[in-house]
Amino acid sequence: METLKNKLLIVIIALLILFSPIDVFADEDLIISSWLVEAELKEDGSLAIIKDVTYDFNSSFNGIYMDIILDDMMEIKDLQVFELESGQEIEYSQDQRAKKGQSQVYSMDLTANSANIMVFSPSEDEIKTFRFKYLLTNVASRHTDTGELYFKLIGANNETPIDYFKATIELPSFSQNDVKIFAHGPLHGKTYYDKEVVVLEVNDLPAKTFVETRILFPQDYIPLASRQGNRSLEEILDEEESLLEKIREDAVRRENRKSILNKISLGLSALGLLILGFLVTRLKRNPDIFTNMKDIYPDEISPAELSLFMNLSIGPRAYIATLLDLARREYLRLETITSTDIKKKTKVRESDTYLFIKNDTPTNKLLKHEEFLMSWFFNTIGDGKKLTTAEIDGYREKYSTNFYKEQSAWSKLVKDELLSREYYDPRGKTYGVFTLVISLFLFVLSIVSLVNEGLFGILLLLISFIMMIYGITLFQRKSERGYIQYQLWKDFKKNNQVKGSEGLGLSTDLAIIYLIALGLPMKDLDEYRKSVDFEYYPMHWGYFFFLTNSQGGSRFEDSFNKSFYGNATNSSSSSFGGGGGFSAGGGGGVGGSGSGGF
């Protein structure tokens, strides 16, 4: 049961990670808070650029790089690099041999299609602004009847997100009636005229997203341009119109898809609620189950089964409570080993190593898991008659594979014996599988809806989570008999007083063992013991269990957990144990820039 539950939990976590955007969980080490461009188109088709880029360094960097895309006709000239401090330019010098750790220098490597600029400026948890001034030749084209500036201001090669981007482009001449402007990139960007310049603006520009401008103007704006084209103004306008038409069609399809997914989400949300309502009604408890109880006492059950039944897992306390119960029933006895502290060479003290001694009591009345534990401990680990916590530790380290196989075998015996008591509703697994399958289906559809901006997917997502959780609980759903037993033990744990044990027909020693199995903190266990009598200790084992460490926890529990699980944490009095406006398309413009840190 627990294994299946853990697997289902892993599946749910994996799905959440799969469908969650990664940037929700981690801050960017480097962010460009602003990227400002001032560009001036010259009559020869070249473009003079001043670029101010502000970097927010959230960790340690040696500097930044700026890649400028070129084509076979373009060249970069007159490059200057500055750092801006309080509005003042601090010029960097070019050093082609610059190395990491240097500052106020830059290098530039030219390839056939790019200029790669490295700016050396060690930075950590600070904000810096760098200015780049340069001239790009042969950028604008003269076509048959129009001039064209088709230019990427940000290339798809940019690896760093940009909070705010703005570019202003000044033409050699300007008459708004003769100029047509277009922009390509993220649909939330915008382009417009501002007096006699063309402006592009984008907020929250993701990495690897290009921004380009396409400006059409009379040929006589660039009479000296060398780049020649063979297209007409009408062809270019038709191309832009087709891009806009595609956006409109995509928008219509997107709205239709969103509408359909919203309707589906609403319908499936209603279906999910109906299924939940059906299951809750179908599995509703009979309100008269307690009035029809045949016995006010809980069933006789082993401490290990009780631990699994109430805690949903088999932990350290299941083993400890079983051993103490076997001591109570005189199948074994518990002692402590005294030894000389060799390191301190001072005196004999009580050791944290405990000795289990097997009695001659016949084991034919033991439950299967109790008999297995006796054989495992005394015959496999011990010498047939006795064993120590130190020997358990040594066996676990030397034969770890066998140890964990035997541990699993014991756990399975406990689970099988608990299942045989018919404490669990046989319908729980069937309904649980059904509910989980439906919830996973709804979860996937809700993600699809949200990705397509269908906001009713949020409702569907919420219902799918509720169904997932409910489906998992159904695997542990108790039968009416099991539910009664659960409530009796729950009340006993909550009201851990002497009268509580008497009310359940339990001896005081057995009541304490059951409270240990239920996971009661050491502080409450000791108060329970003292409520019987301040000097009272259960026979055969009580004195050793109630010896406390510096934090008020059980020294015996610490010793057993260390030997059995390999951890060395100390229990405490309050704990138990130590284990456990742009158009899409385009992209045909020349140029482009990308930046990041190194």
N, C-alpha and C positions, 0 to 999 in steps of 0.2 A: 504493500500500500504506500509506504513512504517513498520507495523507489519510483513508483509511477508518479507520485505527486511531485517529486523533485524533477523528473523528466519534463513534466508539463510546465513547471515553473521555468525551466531552462528554455523551453520553446517560446514561452511568452516573452521572456527577457530578450531572446534573440530577435523576435519579431519587432519589438520596440526599438531595438538598436538599428535593425535593418531599415525601418521606415522613419527614423529620426534624423534630421539634418545634423551633420557633424559639428557645424559651427555653433550649435547651441551649447556644446559641452566644452569648448576650448576657445580661449581668447587668441586672436591673431598676434604673432610676435611682432609683425610689422604692418602698419596701416598707413596708407597715404590719405591724410585728412583733406588735402586740397591739391588740385592740379590745375593751374591757371596758365592759359596760353594766349599770348598776343602775337598774331601773325599779320604780316603785311605783304601783299602780293605786288611784285615788281612788274614793270612793263615787259621785261624779258622772260616772264613766266617763273622766275625764281621766287622763293618764299623766305622772307626774313622772320625768324621766330625768336621770341623771348618766352621761356617756359619756367615758371616758378612752381616747384613741387615741394610740399611740406610732408615730412615723414614723422610718424609717431613710433619711436623705437620702444618696444615693450620688453626687450631683452638685449643681450650684448651683440653688437655688430661692428665689423671693421669699416663699414661704409655702405655705399649704395652703388647700383649700376643703372645705366640708362642705355637701352638698345634702341637705335633709330633705324628703321627699315628703309632701304634704298632700292632702286631698280637700276637697269643698265644705263639709263640716261642721267640719273641723278648723282650729284656729288654734295658732300657736306663741306662747308668752308667757314673760316673765321670763328671756330668754336672757342667760346670762353665759358668758364665755370666759376660760379661764385657761391659763397654761403652768405645768407642774409641774416644779419644780427641787428635788431632794433632799426630795421629799414636801411642799414648801411651794407654795401657790397664788400665782401672780403674775397678777393680774387684768389683762386687756386692756380698753381702752376702745373704745367704738363711735365710728367716724368714717366717715361715708358718703362722704367725699371722699378716703379713703385711697388712696395710690398705691404702686406697686411701689418698694421700697427703704425704706419706712417699717417700723417695728417696734412690737410691743406694741399694735396696734390691729386692729380688725376692722370689716367692713361686712356688712350683711344686706339682700338684695334679695328682696322678697316678690312672688311671682306667684300666679296662680290655683291652682296645684297644687304649689308648692314654696317653700321658704325656702332661698335660696342665700347661704351664709356664706363670706366671704373673710377668712382670718386672715393678717395681714401679719407675717412673721417670717423675714427672710433667713437661709437655712441652706445649708450645704455640708459634705458628708462628716461628718455628725454625727447624733445621735439626739435627738429631742425628743418630749415627751408633752404633748398639749393636752387640757384638760377642758372639756366643754360641759355646762352645766346649763340645762334648759328644761322647760316644761310644754306638753304637747299636749292640747288639749281635745277632748271628744267622740270618744274612741277606741273604748271598749268599747260593746257593743250589748246591749239588753234584748230578747230574743225572747219568743215566746209562753209558754215554760216554762223558759227557761234564759238565763243571762247568757253573753256571749262576748267574749273579747279575741282578735281575729284581726288580727295586727299584724306587719308586716315590720320586722325589726330591721336587716337589710341589704337594700338594694334591688338589683335587677338593673342599676341605673345606676352601681353602684360600679365604678370603673375601676382600682382598685389591689388587687393580691393581698394577702391577710391571712394571716400565719403562724398566729395563734391568735385565736380569737373566743370570748368567753364573755358570756352575759347571765344575770342573775338578776332574777326578777320576783316582787315581793311583792304579794299580794292584800289587799283590805281585811279579809277574814276568811279562815280556812283550816280546812278539814276534808278530809283527803285522800280520804275516801270519797265526798265530794260534788264533787270536782274531777277533770276529765279533761284530760290534756295531750297535745298533738300538735305536731309540728314538721315543716316542709317545707323542703327544700333539698338539699344534697349528701348522698348516702346514707351517707357515713362520719361524719356528725354524730350527736349524741346529745342526748336531753332526759331529765330525771329530776327527782325531788323531792329537795331537800336541806333537811331539817327542814320549815320552813313557807314555803319559797320554791320557785319553779320555775326550773330551770337549763337552759340550752342551751349546748352546746360544739361547736366545730368547729376542727379543725386543718387548716392548708394550704387555706384557702378561696380558690379562683381568683377573678380579676376577673370582673365581670358575672355573679355568681352570688348569688341571693337567699337569705336565711335568714328564715323567719317562724315565729311561734308561734301556736298556736290553743289557747286555754284555755277550757274550759267549766266553769261554776260556777253555784250558785244565784242566782236573780234578786236576792235580797235583799242580795247583796254590793254591788250598785250601785243602790241605791234612787233616786238622784237623776239617773241617766243620762238624757240627752236623745235619744241615738241609739236608735231603735226598729227592731226587725226583726220579721219575720213567720214565721220558721222555727221548727221544733220541735227539741227535743233529739234525738229519734229520727232526723229527717231529716239532721241534721248528723253524727250517729254513723254513719249509713248511708253518707254521703258519704266519711267518713274510712275506713270499712271497705272501700269500693270502691277507694280509693287504695291501701290496703295490699294488697288482692287483686291489683291491677294490678302492684304491686311483686313479689309472689310469682310471678305469671305471667311477668313480665319476667325474674325471676331464673331460673326454670325454662328459659325459652327461651334465656337467656344461657348457662346451663350446657350445654344441649343443643347449642347452636351451638359452644361451646368444645370440647365432646367431639368433635363431628363434625370441626371444623377441626384438632384434635390428631391425629385418625386420618388425615385427609387429609395433614397435614404429615408424619406418619411414613411414610405410603405413598409420597408424592412424594419424600421424602428417600431412601428405599430405591431408588426409581426413578432419582433423580439419581445415586446412587452406582453403580448398575448401568450407567447410560449412561457415566459417567466410566470405569468399569472396562472397558467395551467399547471405548471410544475409545483408552484407554491401551494395551490389548492389541492392538487393531487397528493402531495406529500405532507399536508398539514397534520400536525399531531392531534390525536384524540384528546380533548380537554379532560376526559374522565380517567386517563390512564393511572393517575396517582390514587384516585379513589378506589380503583379496582385492583390495587396492589395486593398480591397474595402474601407478601412478606415485607416487613419494614426494614429488614436487615439486608445488606448487600450480599451478593453471592460470594462464596469462598473462592478466592482468586489469589494467584501467586503475586508477590511484589513486582516481578518483572512484567507480568501481564498488566498489572495495574499501572505501572509506569508507562508502558506503551499505549494503553487505553486512554489515559488521561493526558499524556504529554505528546502523543502522536509520534514518538520516536523512542529508540532504545539508547539511552545515554549512560554515563558513568553510574548514576544513582540506581539504575536497574540492576547492575552487577553487584553493587555494594549492598543494596537492600536484600537481594537474593542470598548473598553470603551471610549476612546478619540473621536472616530468617533460618538458614540452615544451622547456624550456631544456636539460635533460640530453640530449635527442635532437636538439638544435641546430635546432629550429624557431623559437626566439626566444632572445634574450639579455637579461639583466637588468643594469641599471646604476643607480647612485644619482646624484641631481642635486646639485651643489654650488651654494650661493647665499650671498650676503651677508645676515647677520641685520640687517635694516634697523633694527629696534627697538633692539637693543643697540649697533649701530654699532661693533663691536669687531673681528671677524675673520670670515674665511670658514670655514664649518663644514659638515660633512656634513648634508644636509637629510634630513627624513623623507619626502621625495617620491622615488618610484622610477620608473625609465624602463624600459618594455618595448620592445624593438626586434625587428621581424620579420625573420627571415632568409629567404633565397631558396630554402630547402629545399622541394621539392614536397610538397604536403599530401595526395596521393592515397592514402597508406597510413595516414592518421589514421582513428580511429574517428569515428562521426558526431558524438558530443558534443564530441570534441576539435576537429574541423573547425568545428563551430558556435561554439565558444568563441573560436577564432582569428578567425573572420569577425566575430563580435560585438564583440570587443575592438578589433581593428585597423581594420576597415572601418566599423563603426557608430559606435564611440566615438572611435577614433583617426583618423589621416589616411591609413590604409592601410599605413603603414610603422612607425609608433611610436605609443605613448600613455603617459601618466603616471598614477600613482595619483591625482593631483590632477584630471586630466581625467575619470577614472572618477567621482570624487566630484561634480564639476560636472554630468556627464551624469545621474547618479542624481537630483540635486536638480532639474534642469531638466526632465527627461523621466521622471519617476518612474513613471508608468503603463507606458510602454514598457519601462523598465528591469526592472520586476518581471514583466512578461509574458515578456521574454526570459530572465529568470532561471528562470521556471517552465518555459519551453520547454526550456532546457538540462537542468533537473532531470528532465523527462520523458524526454529522450533517454537520460540515464544510467540511469534506471529500466528503460526498454525494453530497453536493451542488457544490463543485468544479468538481466532476466527471460529473455532469449533464451538464457542460459547453462544454463537448466534447473537452477538451484540450489534452486528452491522446489518443494515437493510440491504437485502440482495438486489433491490431495484436501484440502489445508489450508483453502482458502476454503470449500468445501462443508461440511466438518465444522465449521469455525469459525462459519458462519452458523447451522447447525443447533444447535450448542451455545449460542450467544448467545440464540437465540430461546427455547430451553428454559430457560436461566438467568433470562431476564427474566420469563418466565411464573412460574417458581418464586419469584422475588423478589417479584412482586406478591402472590402467594398467601401468602407468609410475612408480609408486612406486614398483610394482611387478618387472618391468624391472630393476630398479635401485638396488633393493635388490639382484637380480641375476647378477649384474655387467654389465647390458646392458646399456652402456653409452648414447645410443640414447634416453633412457628414460628421460634424461634431457631436450631434445628438446620437447618431448611429455608433460612433466610436465609444461614447459613454455607455450606451446600452451593451455593446460588445464586451466592454470591460466588466460590467456588472455580471453578465452571463458567464464570462470566464471564471470570475471569482466564485460565483454560485456553483458552477460546474465542478470546480475543484473541491468545494466543500461536500458535494454529493458523494464523492468517492469515500468520504469518511462518515457518511450519514449513518446514524445509529438506528437500530430497530427500536420498537417501543420498549422492549425489555432492556436494551442497551442504554436507551435514553434515561430510563429510571435509575439504572446503576450509575450512570454518569452523574446525575444530579445528586444521588446519595453521597458519592465520593467527593463531589465538588463542595457540597455543604460541609462534609466532614473536614476537608482541608481548610475551608474558610473559618469554621468554628472549631479550631483545634484546641479544645479544652478536654479535661478528663471526662466530663459528662458526655462529651461527644463520642468518646470510645465506648462508654457504657451504653449510650443510646444506640450504637451499632452492634452491640453484643461482642465487643472486642476486648481482649486482654490488653493491659497497658503496654506490655512489651511489644505485642503485635501492632498495636496502634502506632507506636513510635516508628516501627519499621515501615508501616504503610505511609506515614507522613514523610519519611525519608524518600520512599519511592515516588511520592507525589511531588517532590522537589521543594519541600518546605525549607526555608533558610535555617541555618544553624542557630541563629538567635532565637527563633520561634521554637525550634526543637528543644533547646535547652530550657526555655520557659515552660514548655509542656512537661518536661521531665521534673522540673522543680515544683510544678503545680501538684504533682503526686506527693513528693517529699523532697526537701532540699538535698538530702543525702541519698536519694534514690537513684540507682543505676540498674538498667536491665541486666539480668543474669547472663553470663558467658561472654558478653561483648560490649555492654554499655559503657563500662569504664574506659575502654580503649577508644571507642568512637567519640566520646565526649571530651577527650583530651584536646585542648585547643592550641592553635598556633598564635602568633603575635597579632593576627588580625581578627581573632575570635572564631576562625573556622576550625574544622576538624583536621587534626594531624593525620589521623588514619586515612581520611578521605584524600588528603594531599598525597600521602605515600602510595595509596592504591592507584590513583589517577596517573601519577608519575610513572609507575611501573607498567601500567596497562596501556597508557596512551603516549607516554614519552614526553609529556609536558611537565614543567616544573613550577607552574603557577600555584599560588596559595589561595585556598578558599577563604572567604571572610564570613563574618557573622551574618551578613545580609545576602550572601550568595550561596550557591551549592556547587561544590566541586571545582575543578580546574580544567575540565575538558570542553572542550567544545565551540509724346508728340513725334518720336522718331518713327521711321518706317522700318520694318524688318527687311531682310534681304540685303541687297547691295553687296558690299565687300570688294568691289572692283577698284577702289581708289588706290593710288600709289601711297607710299610712305607708311607711317605707323610707328608707335613708340611703345616700349614696355619697360617696366622698372621693378626693382626689388632690392633686397639687402644681401650682404655677404659677410 
